[in-house]
Amino acid sequence: MEEVVRAKFTQNEDLKALLLATGDSVLEEGNTWHDIFWGVETRTRKGENHLGRILMQVREELRSE
């Protein structure tokens, strides 16, 4: 997933700009389908948020370029 997210934001300048525009915000993959691995279930607020963490990592890499 990390490779896919990195490719998505390095190959599309518009998406890259949107991700960088999030600044230092905590990014969270909110969902209503109970995916507590990649995101956070919006009703219970439970989840590991792996996708959000990957997005924040890639954002930091893009800043360093």
Predicted model as a PDB file, atoms N, CA, C, CB and O in Angstrom, pLDDT in the B-factor column:
MODEL        1                                                                  
ATOM      1  N   MET A   1       0.825  -1.193   0.000  1.00 98.00           N  
ATOM      2  CA  MET A   1       0.000   0.000   0.000  1.00 98.00           C  
ATOM      3  C   MET A   1       0.868   1.255   0.000  1.00 98.00           C  
ATOM      4  CB  MET A   1      -0.938  -0.001   1.208  1.00 98.00           C  
ATOM      5  O   MET A   1       0.545   2.250  -0.649  1.00 98.00           O  
ATOM      6  N   GLU A   2       1.967   1.192   0.733  1.00 98.00           N  
ATOM      7  CA  GLU A   2       2.858   2.353   0.784  1.00 98.00           C  
ATOM      8  C   GLU A   2       3.378   2.720  -0.600  1.00 98.00           C  
ATOM      9  CB  GLU A   2       4.031   2.080   1.724  1.00 98.00           C  
ATOM     10  O   GLU A   2       3.433   3.899  -0.948  1.00 98.00           O  
ATOM     11  N   GLU A   3       3.756   1.729  -1.386  1.00 98.00           N  
ATOM     12  CA  GLU A   3       4.260   1.980  -2.737  1.00 98.00           C  
ATOM     13  C   GLU A   3       3.181   2.601  -3.617  1.00 98.00           C  
ATOM     14  CB  GLU A   3       4.768   0.679  -3.368  1.00 98.00           C  
ATOM     15  O   GLU A   3       3.461   3.513  -4.396  1.00 98.00           O  
ATOM     16  N   VAL A   4       1.970   2.118  -3.497  1.00 98.00           N  
ATOM     17  CA  VAL A   4       0.859   2.630  -4.299  1.00 98.00           C  
ATOM     18  C   VAL A   4       0.564   4.086  -3.943  1.00 98.00           C  
ATOM     19  CB  VAL A   4      -0.401   1.764  -4.092  1.00 98.00           C  
ATOM     20  O   VAL A   4       0.389   4.921  -4.830  1.00 98.00           O  
ATOM     21  N   VAL A   5       0.511   4.385  -2.661  1.00 98.00           N  
ATOM     22  CA  VAL A   5       0.239   5.755  -2.222  1.00 98.00           C  
ATOM     23  C   VAL A   5       1.360   6.682  -2.678  1.00 98.00           C  
ATOM     24  CB  VAL A   5       0.080   5.819  -0.684  1.00 98.00           C  
ATOM     25  O   VAL A   5       1.094   7.784  -3.157  1.00 98.00           O  
ATOM     26  N   ARG A   6       2.589   6.253  -2.537  1.00 98.00           N  
ATOM     27  CA  ARG A   6       3.729   7.072  -2.967  1.00 98.00           C  
ATOM     28  C   ARG A   6       3.648   7.349  -4.465  1.00 98.00           C  
ATOM     29  CB  ARG A   6       5.065   6.373  -2.623  1.00 98.00           C  
ATOM     30  O   ARG A   6       3.854   8.481  -4.901  1.00 98.00           O  
ATOM     31  N   ALA A   7       3.349   6.317  -5.253  1.00 98.00           N  
ATOM     32  CA  ALA A   7       3.230   6.498  -6.703  1.00 98.00           C  
ATOM     33  C   ALA A   7       2.101   7.466  -7.043  1.00 98.00           C  
ATOM     34  CB  ALA A   7       2.990   5.147  -7.395  1.00 98.00           C  
ATOM     35  O   ALA A   7       2.256   8.319  -7.917  1.00 98.00           O  
ATOM     36  N   LYS A   8       0.985   7.340  -6.368  1.00 98.00           N  
ATOM     37  CA  LYS A   8      -0.177   8.202  -6.627  1.00 98.00           C  
ATOM     38  C   LYS A   8       0.180   9.676  -6.453  1.00 98.00           C  
ATOM     39  CB  LYS A   8      -1.339   7.832  -5.691  1.00 98.00           C  
ATOM     40  O   LYS A   8      -0.197  10.503  -7.283  1.00 98.00           O  
ATOM     41  N   PHE A   9       0.894  10.011  -5.395  1.00 98.00           N  
ATOM     42  CA  PHE A   9       1.165  11.401  -5.087  1.00 98.00           C  
ATOM     43  C   PHE A   9       2.436  11.939  -5.733  1.00 98.00           C  
ATOM     44  CB  PHE A   9       1.251  11.569  -3.617  1.00 98.00           C  
ATOM     45  O   PHE A   9       2.624  13.155  -5.784  1.00 98.00           O  
ATOM     46  N   THR A  10       3.307  11.074  -6.225  1.00 98.00           N  
ATOM     47  CA  THR A  10       4.492  11.567  -6.939  1.00 98.00           C  
ATOM     48  C   THR A  10       4.223  11.693  -8.437  1.00 98.00           C  
ATOM     49  CB  THR A  10       5.689  10.633  -6.700  1.00 98.00           C  
ATOM     50  O   THR A  10       4.942  12.411  -9.132  1.00 98.00           O  
ATOM     51  N   GLN A  11       3.209  11.013  -8.938  1.00 98.00           N  
ATOM     52  CA  GLN A  11       2.925  11.041 -10.374  1.00 98.00           C  
ATOM     53  C   GLN A  11       1.833  12.038 -10.745  1.00 98.00           C  
ATOM     54  CB  GLN A  11       2.527   9.666 -10.842  1.00 98.00           C  
ATOM     55  O   GLN A  11       1.553  12.229 -11.928  1.00 98.00           O  
ATOM     56  N   ASN A  12       1.218  12.670  -9.765  1.00 98.00           N  
ATOM     57  CA  ASN A  12       0.135  13.607 -10.046  1.00 98.00           C  
ATOM     58  C   ASN A  12       0.367  14.882  -9.228  1.00 98.00           C  
ATOM     59  CB  ASN A  12      -1.260  12.971  -9.716  1.00 98.00           C  
ATOM     60  O   ASN A  12       0.180  14.899  -8.012  1.00 98.00           O  
ATOM     61  N   GLU A  13       0.772  15.934  -9.914  1.00 98.00           N  
ATOM     62  CA  GLU A  13       1.126  17.186  -9.233  1.00 98.00           C  
ATOM     63  C   GLU A  13      -0.056  17.809  -8.493  1.00 98.00           C  
ATOM     64  CB  GLU A  13       1.673  18.182 -10.238  1.00 98.00           C  
ATOM     65  O   GLU A  13       0.128  18.416  -7.438  1.00 98.00           O  
ATOM     66  N   ASP A  14      -1.261  17.665  -9.033  1.00 98.00           N  
ATOM     67  CA  ASP A  14      -2.441  18.223  -8.359  1.00 98.00           C  
ATOM     68  C   ASP A  14      -2.695  17.514  -7.035  1.00 98.00           C  
ATOM     69  CB  ASP A  14      -3.684  18.112  -9.263  1.00 98.00           C  
ATOM     70  O   ASP A  14      -2.968  18.160  -6.023  1.00 98.00           O  
ATOM     71  N   LEU A  15      -2.605  16.187  -7.041  1.00 98.00           N  
ATOM     72  CA  LEU A  15      -2.800  15.428  -5.806  1.00 98.00           C  
ATOM     73  C   LEU A  15      -1.678  15.710  -4.813  1.00 98.00           C  
ATOM     74  CB  LEU A  15      -2.874  13.927  -6.106  1.00 98.00           C  
ATOM     75  O   LEU A  15      -1.911  15.806  -3.608  1.00 98.00           O  
ATOM     76  N   LYS A  16      -0.469  15.839  -5.330  1.00 98.00           N  
ATOM     77  CA  LYS A  16       0.670  16.167  -4.467  1.00 98.00           C  
ATOM     78  C   LYS A  16       0.426  17.493  -3.753  1.00 98.00           C  
ATOM     79  CB  LYS A  16       1.977  16.232  -5.290  1.00 98.00           C  
ATOM     80  O   LYS A  16       0.659  17.606  -2.549  1.00 98.00           O  
ATOM     81  N   ALA A  17      -0.039  18.492  -4.491  1.00 98.00           N  
ATOM     82  CA  ALA A  17      -0.301  19.805  -3.903  1.00 98.00           C  
ATOM     83  C   ALA A  17      -1.400  19.719  -2.842  1.00 98.00           C  
ATOM     84  CB  ALA A  17      -0.697  20.814  -4.997  1.00 98.00           C  
ATOM     85  O   ALA A  17      -1.312  20.369  -1.801  1.00 98.00           O  
ATOM     86  N   LEU A  18      -2.427  18.922  -3.104  1.00 98.00           N  
ATOM     87  CA  LEU A  18      -3.502  18.760  -2.123  1.00 98.00           C  
ATOM     88  C   LEU A  18      -2.993  18.101  -0.840  1.00 98.00           C  
ATOM     89  CB  LEU A  18      -4.644  17.928  -2.721  1.00 98.00           C  
ATOM     90  O   LEU A  18      -3.351  18.515   0.263  1.00 98.00           O  
ATOM     91  N   LEU A  19      -2.163  17.083  -0.992  1.00 98.00           N  
ATOM     92  CA  LEU A  19      -1.620  16.411   0.184  1.00 98.00           C  
ATOM     93  C   LEU A  19      -0.730  17.360   0.980  1.00 98.00           C  
ATOM     94  CB  LEU A  19      -0.830  15.159  -0.227  1.00 98.00           C  
ATOM     95  O   LEU A  19      -0.832  17.423   2.205  1.00 98.00           O  
ATOM     96  N   LEU A  20       0.130  18.089   0.302  1.00 98.00           N  
ATOM     97  CA  LEU A  20       1.009  19.032   0.991  1.00 98.00           C  
ATOM     98  C   LEU A  20       0.216  20.159   1.662  1.00 98.00           C  
ATOM     99  CB  LEU A  20       2.021  19.620   0.007  1.00 98.00           C  
ATOM    100  O   LEU A  20       0.638  20.698   2.686  1.00 98.00           O  
ATOM    101  N   ALA A  21      -0.914  20.503   1.089  1.00 98.00           N  
ATOM    102  CA  ALA A  21      -1.746  21.571   1.649  1.00 98.00           C  
ATOM    103  C   ALA A  21      -2.379  21.179   2.987  1.00 98.00           C  
ATOM    104  CB  ALA A  21      -2.837  21.946   0.660  1.00 98.00           C  
ATOM    105  O   ALA A  21      -2.924  22.030   3.691  1.00 98.00           O  
ATOM    106  N   THR A  22      -2.306  19.906   3.333  1.00 98.00           N  
ATOM    107  CA  THR A  22      -2.856  19.483   4.624  1.00 98.00           C  
ATOM    108  C   THR A  22      -1.953  19.894   5.782  1.00 98.00           C  
ATOM    109  CB  THR A  22      -3.063  17.970   4.641  1.00 98.00           C  
ATOM    110  O   THR A  22      -2.318  19.738   6.947  1.00 98.00           O  
ATOM    111  N   GLY A  23      -0.775  20.419   5.457  1.00 98.00           N  
ATOM    112  CA  GLY A  23       0.133  20.918   6.490  1.00 98.00           C  
ATOM    113  C   GLY A  23       0.535  19.841   7.477  1.00 98.00           C  
ATOM    114  O   GLY A  23       1.014  18.775   7.088  1.00 98.00           O  
ATOM    115  N   ASP A  24       0.339  20.124   8.754  1.00 98.00           N  
ATOM    116  CA  ASP A  24       0.685  19.170   9.806  1.00 98.00           C  
ATOM    117  C   ASP A  24      -0.541  18.466  10.373  1.00 98.00           C  
ATOM    118  CB  ASP A  24       1.429  19.876  10.920  1.00 98.00           C  
ATOM    119  O   ASP A  24      -0.472  17.851  11.438  1.00 98.00           O  
ATOM    120  N   SER A  25      -1.651  18.554   9.668  1.00 98.00           N  
ATOM    121  CA  SER A  25      -2.882  17.918  10.149  1.00 98.00           C  
ATOM    122  C   SER A  25      -2.703  16.408  10.251  1.00 98.00           C  
ATOM    123  CB  SER A  25      -4.064  18.249   9.219  1.00 98.00           C  
ATOM    124  O   SER A  25      -2.005  15.793   9.446  1.00 98.00           O  
ATOM    125  N   VAL A  26      -3.342  15.831  11.247  1.00 98.00           N  
ATOM    126  CA  VAL A  26      -3.389  14.375  11.364  1.00 98.00           C  
ATOM    127  C   VAL A  26      -4.376  13.884  10.321  1.00 98.00           C  
ATOM    128  CB  VAL A  26      -3.801  13.909  12.819  1.00 98.00           C  
ATOM    129  O   VAL A  26      -5.519  14.338  10.280  1.00 98.00           O  
ATOM    130  N   LEU A  27      -3.939  12.959   9.480  1.00 98.00           N  
ATOM    131  CA  LEU A  27      -4.792  12.426   8.429  1.00 98.00           C  
ATOM    132  C   LEU A  27      -5.379  11.098   8.884  1.00 98.00           C  
ATOM    133  CB  LEU A  27      -4.004  12.256   7.110  1.00 98.00           C  
ATOM    134  O   LEU A  27      -4.686  10.238   9.429  1.00 98.00           O  
ATOM    135  N   GLU A  28      -6.666  10.961   8.645  1.00 97.00           N  
ATOM    136  CA  GLU A  28      -7.376   9.785   9.125  1.00 97.00           C  
ATOM    137  C   GLU A  28      -8.284   9.268   8.025  1.00 97.00           C  
ATOM    138  CB  GLU A  28      -8.187  10.105  10.400  1.00 97.00           C  
ATOM    139  O   GLU A  28      -9.038  10.036   7.427  1.00 97.00           O  
ATOM    140  N   GLU A  29      -8.218   7.992   7.758  1.00 97.00           N  
ATOM    141  CA  GLU A  29      -9.093   7.333   6.798  1.00 97.00           C  
ATOM    142  C   GLU A  29     -10.372   6.968   7.541  1.00 97.00           C  
ATOM    143  CB  GLU A  29      -8.409   6.062   6.155  1.00 97.00           C  
ATOM    144  O   GLU A  29     -10.476   5.881   8.109  1.00 97.00           O  
ATOM    145  N   GLY A  30     -11.335   7.868   7.537  1.00 97.00           N  
ATOM    146  CA  GLY A  30     -12.608   7.593   8.197  1.00 97.00           C  
ATOM    147  C   GLY A  30     -13.501   6.760   7.304  1.00 97.00           C  
ATOM    148  O   GLY A  30     -13.531   6.962   6.090  1.00 97.00           O  
ATOM    149  N   ASN A  31     -14.228   5.826   7.892  1.00 97.00           N  
ATOM    150  CA  ASN A  31     -15.119   4.997   7.097  1.00 97.00           C  
ATOM    151  C   ASN A  31     -16.306   4.530   7.931  1.00 97.00           C  
ATOM    152  CB  ASN A  31     -14.365   3.796   6.524  1.00 97.00           C  
ATOM    153  O   ASN A  31     -16.296   4.587   9.161  1.00 97.00           O  
ATOM    154  N   THR A  32     -17.323   4.068   7.221  1.00 97.00           N  
ATOM    155  CA  THR A  32     -18.525   3.556   7.879  1.00 97.00           C  
ATOM    156  C   THR A  32     -18.691   2.061   7.659  1.00 97.00           C  
ATOM    157  CB  THR A  32     -19.757   4.292   7.375  1.00 97.00           C  
ATOM    158  O   THR A  32     -19.710   1.494   8.053  1.00 97.00           O  
ATOM    159  N   TRP A  33     -17.723   1.414   7.043  1.00 97.00           N  
ATOM    160  CA  TRP A  33     -17.827  -0.014   6.735  1.00 97.00           C  
ATOM    161  C   TRP A  33     -16.958  -0.868   7.660  1.00 97.00           C  
ATOM    162  CB  TRP A  33     -17.433  -0.264   5.283  1.00 97.00           C  
ATOM    163  O   TRP A  33     -16.613  -2.002   7.326  1.00 97.00           O  
ATOM    164  N   HIS A  34     -16.611  -0.320   8.810  1.00 96.00           N  
ATOM    165  CA  HIS A  34     -15.953  -1.058   9.898  1.00 96.00           C  
ATOM    166  C   HIS A  34     -14.546  -1.544   9.563  1.00 96.00           C  
ATOM    167  CB  HIS A  34     -16.793  -2.235  10.279  1.00 96.00           C  
ATOM    168  O   HIS A  34     -14.094  -2.563  10.085  1.00 96.00           O  
ATOM    169  N   ASP A  35     -13.859  -0.814   8.693  1.00 97.00           N  
ATOM    170  CA  ASP A  35     -12.468  -1.152   8.382  1.00 97.00           C  
ATOM    171  C   ASP A  35     -11.584  -0.505   9.451  1.00 97.00           C  
ATOM    172  CB  ASP A  35     -12.061  -0.668   6.929  1.00 97.00           C  
ATOM    173  O   ASP A  35     -11.260   0.680   9.372  1.00 97.00           O  
ATOM    174  N   ILE A  36     -11.209  -1.292  10.433  1.00 98.00           N  
ATOM    175  CA  ILE A  36     -10.403  -0.744  11.520  1.00 98.00           C  
ATOM    176  C   ILE A  36      -8.914  -1.030  11.339  1.00 98.00           C  
ATOM    177  CB  ILE A  36     -10.874  -1.306  12.846  1.00 98.00           C  
ATOM    178  O   ILE A  36      -8.117  -0.727  12.227  1.00 98.00           O  
ATOM    179  N   PHE A  37      -8.533  -1.607  10.208  1.00 98.00           N  
ATOM    180  CA  PHE A  37      -7.115  -1.788   9.923  1.00 98.00           C  
ATOM    181  C   PHE A  37      -6.594  -0.569   9.156  1.00 98.00           C  
ATOM    182  CB  PHE A  37      -6.874  -3.097   9.113  1.00 98.00           C  
ATOM    183  O   PHE A  37      -5.676   0.107   9.621  1.00 98.00           O  
ATOM    184  N   TRP A  38      -7.173  -0.285   7.985  1.00 98.00           N  
ATOM    185  CA  TRP A  38      -6.697   0.823   7.165  1.00 98.00           C  
ATOM    186  C   TRP A  38      -7.180   2.166   7.672  1.00 98.00           C  
ATOM    187  CB  TRP A  38      -7.134   0.635   5.741  1.00 98.00           C  
ATOM    188  O   TRP A  38      -6.541   3.187   7.420  1.00 98.00           O  
ATOM    189  N   GLY A  39      -8.291   2.181   8.377  1.00 98.00           N  
ATOM    190  CA  GLY A  39      -8.854   3.455   8.794  1.00 98.00           C  
ATOM    191  C   GLY A  39      -9.411   3.438  10.199  1.00 98.00           C  
ATOM    192  O   GLY A  39      -9.012   2.649  11.055  1.00 98.00           O  
ATOM    193  N   VAL A  40     -10.362   4.356  10.400  1.00 98.00           N  
ATOM    194  CA  VAL A  40     -11.033   4.510  11.689  1.00 98.00           C  
ATOM    195  C   VAL A  40     -12.529   4.500  11.407  1.00 98.00           C  
ATOM    196  CB  VAL A  40     -10.588   5.838  12.436  1.00 98.00           C  
ATOM    197  O   VAL A  40     -13.011   5.263  10.570  1.00 98.00           O  
ATOM    198  N   GLU A  41     -13.251   3.654  12.092  1.00 98.00           N  
ATOM    199  CA  GLU A  41     -14.700   3.580  11.937  1.00 98.00           C  
ATOM    200  C   GLU A  41     -15.292   4.847  12.552  1.00 98.00           C  
ATOM    201  CB  GLU A  41     -15.291   2.280  12.612  1.00 98.00           C  
ATOM    202  O   GLU A  41     -15.057   5.139  13.724  1.00 98.00           O  
ATOM    203  N   THR A  42     -16.053   5.593  11.766  1.00 96.00           N  
ATOM    204  CA  THR A  42     -16.486   6.926  12.193  1.00 96.00           C  
ATOM    205  C   THR A  42     -17.446   6.911  13.384  1.00 96.00           C  
ATOM    206  CB  THR A  42     -17.142   7.631  11.042  1.00 96.00           C  
ATOM    207  O   THR A  42     -17.467   7.861  14.167  1.00 96.00           O  
ATOM    208  N   ARG A  43     -18.223   5.868  13.530  1.00 96.00           N  
ATOM    209  CA  ARG A  43     -19.173   5.826  14.643  1.00 96.00           C  
ATOM    210  C   ARG A  43     -18.489   5.512  15.964  1.00 96.00           C  
ATOM    211  CB  ARG A  43     -20.253   4.796  14.370  1.00 96.00           C  
ATOM    212  O   ARG A  43     -18.754   6.160  16.976  1.00 96.00           O  
ATOM    213  N   THR A  44     -17.605   4.514  15.954  1.00 97.00           N  
ATOM    214  CA  THR A  44     -16.957   4.084  17.194  1.00 97.00           C  
ATOM    215  C   THR A  44     -15.643   4.808  17.461  1.00 97.00           C  
ATOM    216  CB  THR A  44     -16.709   2.601  17.151  1.00 97.00           C  
ATOM    217  O   THR A  44     -15.139   4.805  18.584  1.00 97.00           O  
ATOM    218  N   ARG A  45     -15.084   5.439  16.402  1.00 97.00           N  
ATOM    219  CA  ARG A  45     -13.786   6.122  16.482  1.00 97.00           C  
ATOM    220  C   ARG A  45     -12.644   5.142  16.781  1.00 97.00           C  
ATOM    221  CB  ARG A  45     -13.831   7.212  17.561  1.00 97.00           C  
ATOM    222  O   ARG A  45     -11.599   5.541  17.295  1.00 97.00           O  
ATOM    223  N   LYS A  46     -12.849   3.864  16.458  1.00 98.00           N  
ATOM    224  CA  LYS A  46     -11.811   2.854  16.674  1.00 98.00           C  
ATOM    225  C   LYS A  46     -11.173   2.486  15.346  1.00 98.00           C  
ATOM    226  CB  LYS A  46     -12.394   1.596  17.362  1.00 98.00           C  
ATOM    227  O   LYS A  46     -11.840   2.425  14.313  1.00 98.00           O  
ATOM    228  N   GLY A  47      -9.881   2.244  15.393  1.00 98.00           N  
ATOM    229  CA  GLY A  47      -9.182   1.806  14.198  1.00 98.00           C  
ATOM    230  C   GLY A  47      -7.697   2.107  14.279  1.00 98.00           C  
ATOM    231  O   GLY A  47      -7.260   2.965  15.046  1.00 98.00           O  
ATOM    232  N   GLU A  48      -6.931   1.385  13.474  1.00 98.00           N  
ATOM    233  CA  GLU A  48      -5.477   1.526  13.471  1.00 98.00           C  
ATOM    234  C   GLU A  48      -4.981   2.602  12.515  1.00 98.00           C  
ATOM    235  CB  GLU A  48      -4.841   0.215  13.116  1.00 98.00           C  
ATOM    236  O   GLU A  48      -3.855   3.079  12.657  1.00 98.00           O  
ATOM    237  N   ASN A  49      -5.797   2.990  11.549  1.00 98.00           N  
ATOM    238  CA  ASN A  49      -5.492   4.096  10.641  1.00 98.00           C  
ATOM    239  C   ASN A  49      -4.176   3.923   9.871  1.00 98.00           C  
ATOM    240  CB  ASN A  49      -5.443   5.379  11.421  1.00 98.00           C  
ATOM    241  O   ASN A  49      -3.409   4.877   9.737  1.00 98.00           O  
ATOM    242  N   HIS A  50      -3.916   2.737   9.377  1.00 98.00           N  
ATOM    243  CA  HIS A  50      -2.675   2.510   8.631  1.00 98.00           C  
ATOM    244  C   HIS A  50      -2.598   3.377   7.373  1.00 98.00           C  
ATOM    245  CB  HIS A  50      -2.555   1.036   8.250  1.00 98.00           C  
ATOM    246  O   HIS A  50      -1.520   3.865   7.032  1.00 98.00           O  
ATOM    247  N   LEU A  51      -3.714   3.575   6.683  1.00 98.00           N  
ATOM    248  CA  LEU A  51      -3.679   4.407   5.480  1.00 98.00           C  
ATOM    249  C   LEU A  51      -3.364   5.855   5.837  1.00 98.00           C  
ATOM    250  CB  LEU A  51      -5.017   4.325   4.725  1.00 98.00           C  
ATOM    251  O   LEU A  51      -2.574   6.503   5.151  1.00 98.00           O  
ATOM    252  N   GLY A  52      -3.961   6.360   6.883  1.00 98.00           N  
ATOM    253  CA  GLY A  52      -3.655   7.721   7.325  1.00 98.00           C  
ATOM    254  C   GLY A  52      -2.189   7.884   7.669  1.00 98.00           C  
ATOM    255  O   GLY A  52      -1.575   8.900   7.342  1.00 98.00           O  
ATOM    256  N   ARG A  53      -1.633   6.893   8.322  1.00 98.00           N  
ATOM    257  CA  ARG A  53      -0.210   6.949   8.690  1.00 98.00           C  
ATOM    258  C   ARG A  53       0.685   6.959   7.454  1.00 98.00           C  
ATOM    259  CB  ARG A  53       0.158   5.758   9.587  1.00 98.00           C  
ATOM    260  O   ARG A  53       1.681   7.681   7.400  1.00 98.00           O  
ATOM    261  N   ILE A  54       0.315   6.146   6.460  1.00 98.00           N  
ATOM    262  CA  ILE A  54       1.086   6.112   5.214  1.00 98.00           C  
ATOM    263  C   ILE A  54       1.000   7.462   4.516  1.00 98.00           C  
ATOM    264  CB  ILE A  54       0.575   4.987   4.278  1.00 98.00           C  
ATOM    265  O   ILE A  54       2.009   7.968   4.024  1.00 98.00           O  
ATOM    266  N   LEU A  55      -0.186   8.049   4.468  1.00 98.00           N  
ATOM    267  CA  LEU A  55      -0.344   9.359   3.842  1.00 98.00           C  
ATOM    268  C   LEU A  55       0.527  10.408   4.529  1.00 98.00           C  
ATOM    269  CB  LEU A  55      -1.813   9.791   3.877  1.00 98.00           C  
ATOM    270  O   LEU A  55       1.156  11.230   3.863  1.00 98.00           O  
ATOM    271  N   MET A  56       0.563  10.379   5.842  1.00 98.00           N  
ATOM    272  CA  MET A  56       1.394  11.354   6.567  1.00 98.00           C  
ATOM    273  C   MET A  56       2.880  11.110   6.322  1.00 98.00           C  
ATOM    274  CB  MET A  56       1.099  11.293   8.074  1.00 98.00           C  
ATOM    275  O   MET A  56       3.659  12.060   6.250  1.00 98.00           O  
ATOM    276  N   GLN A  57       3.277   9.848   6.194  1.00 98.00           N  
ATOM    277  CA  GLN A  57       4.677   9.527   5.903  1.00 98.00           C  
ATOM    278  C   GLN A  57       5.062  10.021   4.512  1.00 98.00           C  
ATOM    279  CB  GLN A  57       4.919   8.008   6.014  1.00 98.00           C  
ATOM    280  O   GLN A  57       6.115  10.632   4.334  1.00 98.00           O  
ATOM    281  N   VAL A  58       4.205   9.755   3.528  1.00 98.00           N  
ATOM    282  CA  VAL A  58       4.487  10.204   2.160  1.00 98.00           C  
ATOM    283  C   VAL A  58       4.494  11.728   2.101  1.00 98.00           C  
ATOM    284  CB  VAL A  58       3.443   9.631   1.167  1.00 98.00           C  
ATOM    285  O   VAL A  58       5.324  12.313   1.405  1.00 98.00           O  
ATOM    286  N   ARG A  59       3.592  12.372   2.811  1.00 98.00           N  
ATOM    287  CA  ARG A  59       3.570  13.839   2.864  1.00 98.00           C  
ATOM    288  C   ARG A  59       4.912  14.367   3.378  1.00 98.00           C  
ATOM    289  CB  ARG A  59       2.408  14.339   3.770  1.00 98.00           C  
ATOM    290  O   ARG A  59       5.453  15.330   2.836  1.00 98.00           O  
ATOM    291  N   GLU A  60       5.435  13.743   4.408  1.00 98.00           N  
ATOM    292  CA  GLU A  60       6.725  14.170   4.961  1.00 98.00           C  
ATOM    293  C   GLU A  60       7.840  13.965   3.946  1.00 98.00           C  
ATOM    294  CB  GLU A  60       7.041  13.401   6.254  1.00 98.00           C  
ATOM    295  O   GLU A  60       8.720  14.817   3.820  1.00 98.00           O  
ATOM    296  N   GLU A  61       7.819  12.856   3.225  1.00 98.00           N  
ATOM    297  CA  GLU A  61       8.823  12.610   2.175  1.00 98.00           C  
ATOM    298  C   GLU A  61       8.747  13.674   1.095  1.00 98.00           C  
ATOM    299  CB  GLU A  61       8.628  11.215   1.551  1.00 98.00           C  
ATOM    300  O   GLU A  61       9.777  14.168   0.636  1.00 98.00           O  
ATOM    301  N   LEU A  62       7.535  14.032   0.685  1.00 98.00           N  
ATOM    302  CA  LEU A  62       7.362  15.037  -0.365  1.00 98.00           C  
ATOM    303  C   LEU A  62       7.879  16.396   0.097  1.00 98.00           C  
ATOM    304  CB  LEU A  62       5.883  15.144  -0.771  1.00 98.00           C  
ATOM    305  O   LEU A  62       8.444  17.145  -0.701  1.00 98.00           O  
ATOM    306  N   ARG A  63       7.698  16.714   1.338  1.00 98.00           N  
ATOM    307  CA  ARG A  63       8.224  17.979   1.878  1.00 98.00           C  
ATOM    308  C   ARG A  63       9.735  18.033   1.801  1.00 98.00           C  
ATOM    309  CB  ARG A  63       7.780  18.170   3.324  1.00 98.00           C  
ATOM    310  O   ARG A  63      10.316  19.098   1.590  1.00 98.00           O  
ATOM    311  N   SER A  64      10.368  16.892   1.970  1.00 96.00           N  
ATOM    312  CA  SER A  64      11.829  16.817   2.019  1.00 96.00           C  
ATOM    313  C   SER A  64      12.461  16.907   0.636  1.00 96.00           C  
ATOM    314  CB  SER A  64      12.260  15.530   2.690  1.00 96.00           C  
ATOM    315  O   SER A  64      13.670  17.105   0.520  1.00 96.00           O  
ATOM    316  N   GLU A  65      11.661  16.765  -0.405  1.00 92.00           N  
ATOM    317  CA  GLU A  65      12.230  16.803  -1.768  1.00 92.00           C  
ATOM    318  C   GLU A  65      12.680  18.181  -2.158  1.00 92.00           C  
ATOM    319  CB  GLU A  65      11.223  16.308  -2.779  1.00 92.00           C  
ATOM    320  O   GLU A  65      13.177  18.378  -3.266  1.00 92.00           O  
TER     321      GLU A  65                                                      
ENDMDL                                                                          
END                                                                             
